[in-house]
Amino acid sequence: MKRTEKAVLMSPTVETQKTRTSNNDPSFRFYNNDHFATLAVCMGKKTHSWTDLMFIRSRHLTRHAKYPHNLAVMHRVPLPHSNFGPPWHSSLNVLLENEPR
């Protein structure tokens, strides 16, 4: 890439897994799909505005391929000012109004 070209912001990812594991249960590190209702992701590292957040109901997150009752580990997150639509929201109020629990 030439120095005069601006870098394109790529869609970031969020990791959803626990930091600890269990020797007895290989699925222990993965959150159950009903562990939390809403996931909030701070986008400040990409946008340089620490008030930029993205929200999604956990029921819309991808499930783990091997353990379908658990969430996958990595999820793509759209940038707040990109052309995105549901299930991602840049406003918690809009998510709560449009997607009851």
TIKESE-401293 format. One record per atom (N, C-alpha, C): residue number from 1; atom name; chain; x, y, z. Coordinates in nm, 4 decimals, decimal comma. Example, Ala and Ser with C-alpha at 12.3 -4.5 7.8 and 13.67 -1.06 7.14 Angstrom:
BEGIN
[pt 1; "N"; "A"; [1,3190; -0,5690; 0,7800]];
[pt 1; "CA"; "A"; [1,2300; -0,4500; 0,7800]];
[pt 1; "C"; "A"; [1,3200; -0,3300; 0,7800]];
[pt 2; "N"; "A"; [1,2850; -0,2250; 0,7080]];
[pt 2; "CA"; "A"; [1,3670; -0,1060; 0,7140]];
[pt 2; "C"; "A"; [1,2900; 0,0030; 0,7870]];
This chain:
BEGIN
[pt 1; "N"; "A"; [0,0842; -0,1163; 0,0000]];
[pt 1; "CA"; "A"; [0,0000; 0,0000; 0,0000]];
[pt 1; "C"; "A"; [0,0894; 0,1236; 0,0000]];
[pt 2; "N"; "A"; [0,0528; 0,2211; -0,0815]];
[pt 2; "CA"; "A"; [0,1281; 0,3452; -0,0880]];
[pt 2; "C"; "A"; [0,1044; 0,4279; 0,0374]];
[pt 3; "N"; "A"; [0,2009; 0,5068; 0,0730]];
[pt 3; "CA"; "A"; [0,1882; 0,5901; 0,1919]];
[pt 3; "C"; "A"; [0,0742; 0,6902; 0,1806]];
[pt 4; "N"; "A"; [0,0405; 0,7304; 0,0604]];
[pt 4; "CA"; "A"; [-0,0648; 0,8301; 0,0429]];
[pt 4; "C"; "A"; [-0,2042; 0,7681; 0,0524]];
[pt 5; "N"; "A"; [-0,2138; 0,6356; 0,0398]];
[pt 5; "CA"; "A"; [-0,3442; 0,5705; 0,0498]];
[pt 5; "C"; "A"; [-0,3827; 0,5548; 0,1961]];
[pt 6; "N"; "A"; [-0,5104; 0,5732; 0,2241]];
[pt 6; "CA"; "A"; [-0,5594; 0,5533; 0,3599]];
[pt 6; "C"; "A"; [-0,5901; 0,4056; 0,3804]];
[pt 7; "N"; "A"; [-0,5594; 0,3574; 0,4978]];
[pt 7; "CA"; "A"; [-0,5901; 0,2181; 0,5307]];
[pt 7; "C"; "A"; [-0,7411; 0,2018; 0,5449]];
[pt 8; "N"; "A"; [-0,7926; 0,0911; 0,4989]];
[pt 8; "CA"; "A"; [-0,9346; 0,0613; 0,5112]];
[pt 8; "C"; "A"; [-0,9567; -0,0051; 0,6467]];
[pt 9; "N"; "A"; [-1,0550; 0,0442; 0,7205]];
[pt 9; "CA"; "A"; [-1,0863; -0,0166; 0,8496]];
[pt 9; "C"; "A"; [-1,1586; -0,1482; 0,8262]];
[pt 10; "N"; "A"; [-1,1030; -0,2548; 0,8748]];
[pt 10; "CA"; "A"; [-1,1635; -0,3867; 0,8611]];
[pt 10; "C"; "A"; [-1,2596; -0,4093; 0,9767]];
[pt 11; "N"; "A"; [-1,3587; -0,4916; 0,9504]];
[pt 11; "CA"; "A"; [-1,4547; -0,5252; 1,0548]];
[pt 11; "C"; "A"; [-1,3837; -0,6011; 1,1660]];
[pt 12; "N"; "A"; [-1,3932; -0,5515; 1,2880]];
[pt 12; "CA"; "A"; [-1,3268; -0,6202; 1,3991]];
[pt 12; "C"; "A"; [-1,4039; -0,7454; 1,4424]];
[pt 13; "N"; "A"; [-1,3436; -0,8185; 1,5314]];
[pt 13; "CA"; "A"; [-1,4090; -0,9369; 1,5877]];
[pt 13; "C"; "A"; [-1,4110; -0,9229; 1,7393]];
[pt 14; "N"; "A"; [-1,5063; -0,9925; 1,8005]];
[pt 14; "CA"; "A"; [-1,5142; -0,9980; 1,9452]];
[pt 14; "C"; "A"; [-1,5040; -1,1450; 1,9852]];
[pt 15; "N"; "A"; [-1,4332; -1,1687; 2,0937]];
[pt 15; "CA"; "A"; [-1,4132; -1,3045; 2,1441]];
[pt 15; "C"; "A"; [-1,5059; -1,3276; 2,2626]];
[pt 16; "N"; "A"; [-1,5804; -1,4386; 2,2568]];
[pt 16; "CA"; "A"; [-1,6710; -1,4724; 2,3667]];
[pt 16; "C"; "A"; [-1,6361; -1,6107; 2,4201]];
[pt 17; "N"; "A"; [-1,5430; -1,6134; 2,5122]];
[pt 17; "CA"; "A"; [-1,5118; -1,7381; 2,5831]];
[pt 17; "C"; "A"; [-1,4509; -1,7037; 2,7180]];
[pt 18; "N"; "A"; [-1,4620; -1,7957; 2,8089]];
[pt 18; "CA"; "A"; [-1,4094; -1,7755; 2,9440]];
[pt 18; "C"; "A"; [-1,2578; -1,7947; 2,9429]];
[pt 19; "N"; "A"; [-1,1910; -1,7348; 3,0404]];
[pt 19; "CA"; "A"; [-1,0450; -1,7449; 3,0458]];
[pt 19; "C"; "A"; [-0,9972; -1,8741; 3,1093]];
[pt 20; "N"; "A"; [-1,0815; -1,9383; 3,1854]];
[pt 20; "CA"; "A"; [-1,0438; -2,0629; 3,2530]];
[pt 20; "C"; "A"; [-1,1052; -2,1828; 3,1818]];
[pt 21; "N"; "A"; [-1,0424; -2,2957; 3,1950]];
[pt 21; "CA"; "A"; [-1,0920; -2,4188; 3,1341]];
[pt 21; "C"; "A"; [-1,1096; -2,5264; 3,2405]];
[pt 22; "N"; "A"; [-1,1689; -2,6358; 3,2020]];
[pt 22; "CA"; "A"; [-1,1904; -2,7479; 3,2922]];
[pt 22; "C"; "A"; [-1,1396; -2,8744; 3,2245]];
[pt 23; "N"; "A"; [-1,0700; -2,9566; 3,2986]];
[pt 23; "CA"; "A"; [-1,0219; -3,0830; 3,2426]];
[pt 23; "C"; "A"; [-1,1360; -3,1821; 3,2202]];
[pt 24; "N"; "A"; [-1,2462; -3,1638; 3,2922]];
[pt 24; "CA"; "A"; [-1,3568; -3,2593; 3,2850]];
[pt 24; "C"; "A"; [-1,4585; -3,2276; 3,1760]];
[pt 25; "N"; "A"; [-1,4640; -3,1027; 3,1309]];
[pt 25; "CA"; "A"; [-1,5655; -3,0620; 3,0335]];
[pt 25; "C"; "A"; [-1,5004; -2,9793; 2,9228]];
[pt 26; "N"; "A"; [-1,4860; -3,0362; 2,8023]];
[pt 26; "CA"; "A"; [-1,4199; -2,9624; 2,6944]];
[pt 26; "C"; "A"; [-1,4974; -2,8394; 2,6476]];
[pt 27; "N"; "A"; [-1,6268; -2,8301; 2,6806]];
[pt 27; "CA"; "A"; [-1,7059; -2,7144; 2,6384]];
[pt 27; "C"; "A"; [-1,7143; -2,6061; 2,7464]];
[pt 28; "N"; "A"; [-1,6436; -2,6238; 2,8570]];
[pt 28; "CA"; "A"; [-1,6534; -2,5337; 2,9716]];
[pt 28; "C"; "A"; [-1,6199; -2,3882; 2,9374]];
[pt 29; "N"; "A"; [-1,5216; -2,3652; 2,8512]];
[pt 29; "CA"; "A"; [-1,4780; -2,2282; 2,8189]];
[pt 29; "C"; "A"; [-1,5796; -2,1522; 2,7351]];
[pt 30; "N"; "A"; [-1,6721; -2,2217; 2,6717]];
[pt 30; "CA"; "A"; [-1,7683; -2,1571; 2,5827]];
[pt 30; "C"; "A"; [-1,8929; -2,1174; 2,6614]];
[pt 31; "N"; "A"; [-1,9384; -1,9950; 2,6388]];
[pt 31; "CA"; "A"; [-2,0600; -1,9498; 2,7070]];
[pt 31; "C"; "A"; [-2,1827; -2,0203; 2,6498]];
[pt 32; "N"; "A"; [-2,2759; -2,0556; 2,7387]];
[pt 32; "CA"; "A"; [-2,4047; -2,1072; 2,6920]];
[pt 32; "C"; "A"; [-2,4735; -1,9964; 2,6145]];
[pt 33; "N"; "A"; [-2,5572; -2,0342; 2,5177]];
[pt 33; "CA"; "A"; [-2,6227; -1,9324; 2,4362]];
[pt 33; "C"; "A"; [-2,7226; -1,8485; 2,5153]];
[pt 34; "N"; "A"; [-2,7558; -1,8883; 2,6371]];
[pt 34; "CA"; "A"; [-2,8453; -1,8077; 2,7195]];
[pt 34; "C"; "A"; [-2,7743; -1,7493; 2,8424]];
[pt 35; "N"; "A"; [-2,6418; -1,7469; 2,8406]];
[pt 35; "CA"; "A"; [-2,5640; -1,6956; 2,9541]];
[pt 35; "C"; "A"; [-2,5888; -1,5457; 2,9755]];
[pt 36; "N"; "A"; [-2,6039; -1,4713; 2,8683]];
[pt 36; "CA"; "A"; [-2,6360; -1,3297; 2,8772]];
[pt 36; "C"; "A"; [-2,7328; -1,2954; 2,7648]];
[pt 37; "N"; "A"; [-2,8120; -1,1907; 2,7830]];
[pt 37; "CA"; "A"; [-2,9147; -1,1530; 2,6859]];
[pt 37; "C"; "A"; [-2,8587; -1,0644; 2,5747]];
[pt 38; "N"; "A"; [-2,7668; -0,9753; 2,6103]];
[pt 38; "CA"; "A"; [-2,7149; -0,8771; 2,5149]];
[pt 38; "C"; "A"; [-2,5636; -0,8684; 2,5275]];
[pt 39; "N"; "A"; [-2,4976; -0,8577; 2,4145]];
[pt 39; "CA"; "A"; [-2,3530; -0,8382; 2,4115]];
[pt 39; "C"; "A"; [-2,3259; -0,6955; 2,3663]];
[pt 40; "N"; "A"; [-2,2438; -0,6240; 2,4420]];
[pt 40; "CA"; "A"; [-2,1997; -0,4896; 2,4062]];
[pt 40; "C"; "A"; [-2,0516; -0,4953; 2,3735]];
[pt 41; "N"; "A"; [-2,0135; -0,4318; 2,2641]];
[pt 41; "CA"; "A"; [-1,8742; -0,4329; 2,2197]];
[pt 41; "C"; "A"; [-1,8259; -0,2893; 2,2071]];
[pt 42; "N"; "A"; [-1,7194; -0,2558; 2,2792]];
[pt 42; "CA"; "A"; [-1,6582; -0,1239; 2,2671]];
[pt 42; "C"; "A"; [-1,5741; -0,1209; 2,1396]];
[pt 43; "N"; "A"; [-1,5980; -0,0221; 2,0552]];
[pt 43; "CA"; "A"; [-1,5318; -0,0131; 1,9257]];
[pt 43; "C"; "A"; [-1,4179; 0,0882; 1,9248]];
[pt 44; "N"; "A"; [-1,3836; 0,1417; 2,0406]];
[pt 44; "CA"; "A"; [-1,2851; 0,2484; 2,0502]];
[pt 44; "C"; "A"; [-1,1501; 0,2177; 1,9896]];
[pt 45; "N"; "A"; [-1,1042; 0,0952; 1,9963]];
[pt 45; "CA"; "A"; [-0,9726; 0,0622; 1,9406]];
[pt 45; "C"; "A"; [-0,9706; 0,0825; 1,7899]];
[pt 46; "N"; "A"; [-1,0839; 0,0578; 1,7237]];
[pt 46; "CA"; "A"; [-1,0919; 0,0753; 1,5784]];
[pt 46; "C"; "A"; [-1,1303; 0,2168; 1,5382]];
[pt 47; "N"; "A"; [-1,2207; 0,2792; 1,6131]];
[pt 47; "CA"; "A"; [-1,2743; 0,4086; 1,5724]];
[pt 47; "C"; "A"; [-1,2051; 0,5272; 1,6411]];
[pt 48; "N"; "A"; [-1,1284; 0,4997; 1,7456]];
[pt 48; "CA"; "A"; [-1,0611; 0,6020; 1,8272]];
[pt 48; "C"; "A"; [-1,1602; 0,6892; 1,9032]];
[pt 49; "N"; "A"; [-1,2824; 0,6395; 1,9156]];
[pt 49; "CA"; "A"; [-1,3829; 0,7066; 1,9977]];
[pt 49; "C"; "A"; [-1,4351; 0,6034; 2,0964]];
[pt 50; "N"; "A"; [-1,3993; 0,6179; 2,2218]];
[pt 50; "CA"; "A"; [-1,4306; 0,5166; 2,3219]];
[pt 50; "C"; "A"; [-1,5777; 0,5167; 2,3619]];
[pt 51; "N"; "A"; [-1,6561; 0,6053; 2,3021]];
[pt 51; "CA"; "A"; [-1,8005; 0,6039; 2,3251]];
[pt 51; "C"; "A"; [-1,8748; 0,5252; 2,2171]];
[pt 52; "N"; "A"; [-1,8033; 0,4773; 2,1139]];
[pt 52; "CA"; "A"; [-1,8654; 0,3960; 2,0086]];
[pt 52; "C"; "A"; [-1,8842; 0,2538; 2,0594]];
[pt 53; "N"; "A"; [-2,0083; 0,2132; 2,0661]];
[pt 53; "CA"; "A"; [-2,0423; 0,0783; 2,1110]];
[pt 53; "C"; "A"; [-2,1343; 0,0133; 2,0087]];
[pt 54; "N"; "A"; [-2,1293; -0,1184; 2,0003]];
[pt 54; "CA"; "A"; [-2,2218; -0,1949; 1,9171]];
[pt 54; "C"; "A"; [-2,2885; -0,2975; 2,0082]];
[pt 55; "N"; "A"; [-2,4169; -0,3243; 1,9815]];
[pt 55; "CA"; "A"; [-2,4966; -0,4128; 2,0658]];
[pt 55; "C"; "A"; [-2,5659; -0,5182; 1,9797]];
[pt 56; "N"; "A"; [-2,5800; -0,6378; 2,0369]];
[pt 56; "CA"; "A"; [-2,6511; -0,7459; 1,9698]];
[pt 56; "C"; "A"; [-2,7120; -0,8372; 2,0755]];
[pt 57; "N"; "A"; [-2,8278; -0,8906; 2,0473]];
[pt 57; "CA"; "A"; [-2,8868; -0,9919; 2,1354]];
[pt 57; "C"; "A"; [-2,8078; -1,1210; 2,1152]];
[pt 58; "N"; "A"; [-2,7798; -1,1905; 2,2234]];
[pt 58; "CA"; "A"; [-2,6981; -1,3121; 2,2144]];
[pt 58; "C"; "A"; [-2,7649; -1,4202; 2,1302]];
[pt 59; "N"; "A"; [-2,8966; -1,4168; 2,1162]];
[pt 59; "CA"; "A"; [-2,9646; -1,5183; 2,0339]];
[pt 59; "C"; "A"; [-2,9260; -1,5070; 1,8863]];
[pt 60; "N"; "A"; [-2,8694; -1,3927; 1,8455]];
[pt 60; "CA"; "A"; [-2,8271; -1,3748; 1,7065]];
[pt 60; "C"; "A"; [-2,6818; -1,4141; 1,6830]];
[pt 61; "N"; "A"; [-2,6077; -1,4407; 1,7884]];
[pt 61; "CA"; "A"; [-2,4671; -1,4772; 1,7727]];
[pt 61; "C"; "A"; [-2,4547; -1,6201; 1,7209]];
[pt 62; "N"; "A"; [-2,3486; -1,6445; 1,6465]];
[pt 62; "CA"; "A"; [-2,3237; -1,7767; 1,5894]];
[pt 62; "C"; "A"; [-2,2992; -1,8782; 1,6993]];
[pt 63; "N"; "A"; [-2,3521; -1,9965; 1,6798]];
[pt 63; "CA"; "A"; [-2,3332; -2,1064; 1,7761]];
[pt 63; "C"; "A"; [-2,2035; -2,1816; 1,7449]];
[pt 64; "N"; "A"; [-2,1497; -2,2433; 1,8470]];
[pt 64; "CA"; "A"; [-2,0298; -2,3238; 1,8325]];
[pt 64; "C"; "A"; [-2,0606; -2,4454; 1,7445]];
[pt 65; "N"; "A"; [-1,9736; -2,4785; 1,6527]];
[pt 65; "CA"; "A"; [-1,9979; -2,5888; 1,5590]];
[pt 65; "C"; "A"; [-2,0072; -2,7247; 1,6288]];
[pt 66; "N"; "A"; [-1,9259; -2,7443; 1,7299]];
[pt 66; "CA"; "A"; [-1,9225; -2,8741; 1,7982]];
[pt 66; "C"; "A"; [-2,0200; -2,8809; 1,9162]];
[pt 67; "N"; "A"; [-2,0482; -2,7662; 1,9766]];
[pt 67; "CA"; "A"; [-2,1361; -2,7601; 2,0942]];
[pt 67; "C"; "A"; [-2,2491; -2,6599; 2,0659]];
[pt 68; "N"; "A"; [-2,3570; -2,7026; 2,0022]];
[pt 68; "CA"; "A"; [-2,4608; -2,6100; 1,9550]];
[pt 68; "C"; "A"; [-2,5344; -2,5322; 2,0645]];
[pt 69; "N"; "A"; [-2,5233; -2,5724; 2,1888]];
[pt 69; "CA"; "A"; [-2,5860; -2,4971; 2,2973]];
[pt 69; "C"; "A"; [-2,4934; -2,3885; 2,3510]];
[pt 70; "N"; "A"; [-2,3762; -2,3749; 2,2885]];
[pt 70; "CA"; "A"; [-2,2778; -2,2753; 2,3288]];
[pt 70; "C"; "A"; [-2,2532; -2,1773; 2,2144]];
[pt 71; "N"; "A"; [-2,2007; -2,0609; 2,2510]];
[pt 71; "CA"; "A"; [-2,1657; -1,9607; 2,1506]];
[pt 71; "C"; "A"; [-2,0324; -1,9929; 2,0864]];
[pt 72; "N"; "A"; [-2,0189; -1,9582; 1,9594]];
[pt 72; "CA"; "A"; [-1,8892; -1,9660; 1,8930]];
[pt 72; "C"; "A"; [-1,7943; -1,8700; 1,9643]];
[pt 73; "N"; "A"; [-1,6661; -1,8852; 1,9397]];
[pt 73; "CA"; "A"; [-1,5677; -1,8034; 2,0103]];
[pt 73; "C"; "A"; [-1,5535; -1,6647; 1,9474]];
[pt 74; "N"; "A"; [-1,5438; -1,6570; 1,8157]];
[pt 74; "CA"; "A"; [-1,5189; -1,5294; 1,7484]];
[pt 74; "C"; "A"; [-1,6418; -1,4861; 1,6686]];
[pt 75; "N"; "A"; [-1,6703; -1,3547; 1,6738]];
[pt 75; "CA"; "A"; [-1,7851; -1,2975; 1,6033]];
[pt 75; "C"; "A"; [-1,7432; -1,1680; 1,5358]];
[pt 76; "N"; "A"; [-1,7772; -1,1518; 1,4098]];
[pt 76; "CA"; "A"; [-1,7513; -1,0268; 1,3376]];
[pt 76; "C"; "A"; [-1,8461; -0,9183; 1,3890]];
[pt 77; "N"; "A"; [-1,7934; -0,7977; 1,3997]];
[pt 77; "CA"; "A"; [-1,8712; -0,6835; 1,4476]];
[pt 77; "C"; "A"; [-1,8608; -0,5728; 1,3431]];
[pt 78; "N"; "A"; [-1,9745; -0,5185; 1,2961]];
[pt 78; "CA"; "A"; [-1,9650; -0,4081; 1,2005]];
[pt 78; "C"; "A"; [-1,9186; -0,2802; 1,2698]];
[pt 79; "N"; "A"; [-1,8556; -0,1933; 1,1936]];
[pt 79; "CA"; "A"; [-1,8144; -0,0647; 1,2482]];
[pt 79; "C"; "A"; [-1,9377; 0,0232; 1,2698]];
[pt 80; "N"; "A"; [-1,9390; 0,1050; 1,3733]];
[pt 80; "CA"; "A"; [-2,0585; 0,1824; 1,4084]];
[pt 80; "C"; "A"; [-2,1089; 0,2752; 1,2986]];
[pt 81; "N"; "A"; [-2,0205; 0,3283; 1,2170]];
[pt 81; "CA"; "A"; [-2,0631; 0,4253; 1,1173]];
[pt 81; "C"; "A"; [-2,0666; 0,3650; 0,9769]];
[pt 82; "N"; "A"; [-2,0659; 0,2318; 0,9706]];
[pt 82; "CA"; "A"; [-2,0757; 0,1643; 0,8413]];
[pt 82; "C"; "A"; [-2,2226; 0,1378; 0,8089]];
[pt 83; "N"; "A"; [-2,2462; 0,0879; 0,6918]];
[pt 83; "CA"; "A"; [-2,3823; 0,0568; 0,6496]];
[pt 83; "C"; "A"; [-2,4170; -0,0821; 0,7033]];
[pt 84; "N"; "A"; [-2,4751; -0,0891; 0,8199]];
[pt 84; "CA"; "A"; [-2,5097; -0,2160; 0,8825]];
[pt 84; "C"; "A"; [-2,6564; -0,2123; 0,9215]];
[pt 85; "N"; "A"; [-2,7080; -0,3247; 0,9553]];
[pt 85; "CA"; "A"; [-2,8464; -0,3308; 0,9998]];
[pt 85; "C"; "A"; [-2,8597; -0,4347; 1,1091]];
[pt 86; "N"; "A"; [-2,9839; -0,4585; 1,1489]];
[pt 86; "CA"; "A"; [-3,0052; -0,5605; 1,2506]];
[pt 86; "C"; "A"; [-2,9436; -0,6922; 1,2054]];
[pt 87; "N"; "A"; [-2,8935; -0,7721; 1,2951]];
[pt 87; "CA"; "A"; [-2,9210; -0,7693; 1,4387]];
[pt 87; "C"; "A"; [-2,8288; -0,6780; 1,5192]];
[pt 88; "N"; "A"; [-2,7294; -0,6123; 1,4563]];
[pt 88; "CA"; "A"; [-2,6406; -0,5220; 1,5289]];
[pt 88; "C"; "A"; [-2,7043; -0,3838; 1,5392]];
[pt 89; "N"; "A"; [-2,6787; -0,3168; 1,6517]];
[pt 89; "CA"; "A"; [-2,7314; -0,1823; 1,6758]];
[pt 89; "C"; "A"; [-2,6215; -0,0978; 1,7390]];
[pt 90; "N"; "A"; [-2,6177; 0,0291; 1,7035]];
[pt 90; "CA"; "A"; [-2,5215; 0,1199; 1,7670]];
[pt 90; "C"; "A"; [-2,5844; 0,1941; 1,8845]];
[pt 91; "N"; "A"; [-2,7107; 0,1671; 1,9112]];
[pt 91; "CA"; "A"; [-2,7812; 0,2283; 2,0240]];
[pt 91; "C"; "A"; [-2,8478; 0,1190; 2,1067]];
[pt 92; "N"; "A"; [-2,8181; 0,1157; 2,2346]];
[pt 92; "CA"; "A"; [-2,8807; 0,0178; 2,3225]];
[pt 92; "C"; "A"; [-3,0319; 0,0425; 2,3299]];
[pt 93; "N"; "A"; [-3,0719; 0,1689; 2,3337]];
[pt 93; "CA"; "A"; [-3,2149; 0,2000; 2,3396]];
[pt 93; "C"; "A"; [-3,2895; 0,1452; 2,2182]];
[pt 94; "N"; "A"; [-3,2317; 0,1598; 2,0991]];
[pt 94; "CA"; "A"; [-3,2957; 0,1092; 1,9776]];
[pt 94; "C"; "A"; [-3,3051; -0,0427; 1,9828]];
[pt 95; "N"; "A"; [-3,1992; -0,1074; 2,0272]];
[pt 95; "CA"; "A"; [-3,2036; -0,2535; 2,0393]];
[pt 95; "C"; "A"; [-3,3147; -0,2957; 2,1349]];
[pt 96; "N"; "A"; [-3,3218; -0,2319; 2,2512]];
[pt 96; "CA"; "A"; [-3,4225; -0,2692; 2,3510]];
[pt 96; "C"; "A"; [-3,5637; -0,2420; 2,3036]];
[pt 97; "N"; "A"; [-3,5827; -0,1356; 2,2270]];
[pt 97; "CA"; "A"; [-3,7154; -0,1040; 2,1732]];
[pt 97; "C"; "A"; [-3,7578; -0,2012; 2,0636]];
[pt 98; "N"; "A"; [-3,6631; -0,2416; 1,9792]];
[pt 98; "CA"; "A"; [-3,6952; -0,3233; 1,8621]];
[pt 98; "C"; "A"; [-3,6845; -0,4733; 1,8859]];
[pt 99; "N"; "A"; [-3,6123; -0,5129; 1,9868]];
[pt 99; "CA"; "A"; [-3,5926; -0,6552; 2,0135]];
[pt 99; "C"; "A"; [-3,6165; -0,6870; 2,1605]];
[pt 100; "N"; "A"; [-3,7418; -0,7066; 2,1976]];
[pt 100; "CA"; "A"; [-3,7674; -0,7430; 2,3373]];
[pt 100; "C"; "A"; [-3,6962; -0,8727; 2,3723]];
[pt 101; "N"; "A"; [-3,6653; -0,8856; 2,4966]];
[pt 101; "CA"; "A"; [-3,5916; -1,0040; 2,5431]];
[pt 101; "C"; "A"; [-3,6760; -1,1249; 2,5253]];
